[in-house]
Amino acid sequence: MARKKIREYDAKRLLKFHMKRLAGLDLPIQVVQFTAATSPSDLLNENPWLGSTRLVVKPDMLFGQRGKNDLVGLNLDFSQAIQFATQRLNRTITVNGCTGPITTFLIEPFVPHEEEFYLSITSTRNGWEVAFSEAGGVHIEENWDKLRTVVQDTMDGPLNSELVAPLIAGLPLELKPSLERFILAAFAVFDDLDCTLLEMNPWTLDAEGQPFPLDMRVELDDTAKYRDTAKWNVGGVELEFPLPFGRVLTPAEETISALDEATGASLKFTVLNPTGRVWLMVAGGGASVIYTDTIADLGFAQELGNYGEYSGAPNTSETYQYARTVLDCATSHADGRGRALLIGGGIANFTDVAATFTGIIQALKEKKIALQAAKVRIFVRRGGPNYQKGLTLMRSLGDELGVPISVYGPESSMTGICAEAIEYLKHQDGAAGPPVTASA
């Protein structure tokens, strides 16, 4: 499961559409998005309610503390709302150590209210957890004793009235039926859309007694995209999975992301330290974690250049393009101190090792001069279909590249080549210890 956050704008659109589809509840949600590219006149023409409703304006950038940073406008008319957002567009702020510009705002109706409720539905290892409180909002943690929770195993079925009863036990009798129906409907949306988190804090009841989420967060399991695309793309608008606040893709990351979107395989790449001396070209998500953790355990976390993986049987061309991009980053900022490139992974189940290694070798040959200039040493460990052929190709490459290559099969451990790579870097720094091999 991969938990991906979506914007509040999309969360509320999805909730409104699917709660009506699944439970017949038509929530009074109206929401629009405002960016530098938005035409206020077009926005008003397409959404006439904006001209007759008091409004709320706030950033929609996957971060909190918006009120503390003077980024929430309340009870505004349309012109005031546009002015408020325009004055704050592209303002750079820092929240929880992350710095970035404000580029996207959400505009929705202002709902006067007294009661604030809290509701969260979260995926757990074996099922789900639902939490409710009649004391929601910014003071939820101060009223933690009022939070009620139910936990259920997936095999035991969905949320039902019997499980909801203890959640709303403290509410006035006249509110219980409508709030029970709303909580059950929210769970239906959560389950149907493959959410991993659906949180409303706070939500309230409008003047007609209809539930209205004031602030909302949703995370989706993006591995369910193959079956949920039509549900997520409400109104023909393709759902966006925005980057975390303050995160901007490098050109190399954009290249790999585009490759990933265009293939059924998985190609992931994140730059951690552009001047790092340890670079990974690892097959498999589990293997990438092992390599990364081992490098950190050996005291070289600060030198780790990237995190990433290729898996799902990419073809030779895709692997070549992936490797070429990684090598461009690994050989940049050469400082003469030497670098280590770790290629490989665990024992593949169905990925043709020879095919992927053919693409990698093509990229290595192309980057021969850069590899030499950066004093890169390559460490290879792999197993799986056609691995002997792939390893033979790698062993014969060393003399041609003029770059030292250590090659190991599944008889050696993944952590072993990490240790050997670190010893190489220590030797380059004049602090070498006893020789280490990947069989250690």
Stockholm file with secondary structure:
# STOCKHOLM 1.0

chainA/1-440         MARKKIREYDAKRLLKFHMKRLAGLDLPIQVVQFTAATSPSDLLNENPWLGSTRLVVKPDMLFGQRGKNDLVGLNLDFSQAIQFATQRLNRTITVNGCTGPITTFLIEPFVPHEEEFYLSITSTRNGWEVAFSEAGGVHIEENWDKLRTVVQDTMDGPLNSELVAPLIAGLPLELKPSLERFILAAFAVFDDLDCTLLEMNPWTLDAEGQPFPLDMRVELDDTAKYRDTAKWNVGGVELEFPLPFGRVLTPAEETISALDEATGASLKFTVLNPTGRVWLMVAGGGASVIYTDTIADLGFAQELGNYGEYSGAPNTSETYQYARTVLDCATSHADGRGRALLIGGGIANFTDVAATFTGIIQALKEKKIALQAAKVRIFVRRGGPNYQKGLTLMRSLGDELGVPISVYGPESSMTGICAEAIEYLKHQDGAAGPPVTASA
#=GR chainA/1-440 SS CCEEECCHHHHHHHHHHHHHHHHCCCCCCCCEEECTTCCHHHHHHHCGGGGSSCEEEEECSSCCCTGGGTCCEEEECHHHHHHHHHHHTTCEEEETTEEEECCCEEEEECCCCSCCEEEEEEECSSEEEEEEESSCSTTGGGGGGGCEEEEEEGGGCSCCHHHHTTTTTTSCTTTHHHHHHHHHHHHHHHHHTTEEEEEEEEEEECTTSCEEESSEEEEEEGGGHHHHHHHHSGGGCCCCCCCCTTCCCCHHHHHHHHHHHTSSSEEEEEESCTTCSEEEEEESHHHHHHHHHHHHHTTCGGGBCEEEEEESCCCHHHHHHHHHHHHHHHTTTCCSSCEEEEEEEEECSSCCHHHHHHHHHHHHHHTHHHHHHTTEEEEEEEESTTHHHHHHHHHTHHHHHTSCEEEECTTSCHHHHHHHHHHHHHHHTTCCCSCCCTTC
#=GC SS_cons         CCEEECCHHHHHHHHHHHHHHHHCCCCCCCCEEECTTCCHHHHHHHCGGGGSSCEEEEECSSCCCTGGGTCCEEEECHHHHHHHHHHHTTCEEEETTEEEECCCEEEEECCCCSCCEEEEEEECSSEEEEEEESSCSTTGGGGGGGCEEEEEEGGGCSCCHHHHTTTTTTSCTTTHHHHHHHHHHHHHHHHHTTEEEEEEEEEEECTTSCEEESSEEEEEEGGGHHHHHHHHSGGGCCCCCCCCTTCCCCHHHHHHHHHHHTSSSEEEEEESCTTCSEEEEEESHHHHHHHHHHHHHTTCGGGBCEEEEEESCCCHHHHHHHHHHHHHHHTTTCCSSCEEEEEEEEECSSCCHHHHHHHHHHHHHHTHHHHHHTTEEEEEEEESTTHHHHHHHHHTHHHHHTSCEEEECTTSCHHHHHHHHHHHHHHHTTCCCSCCCTTC
//
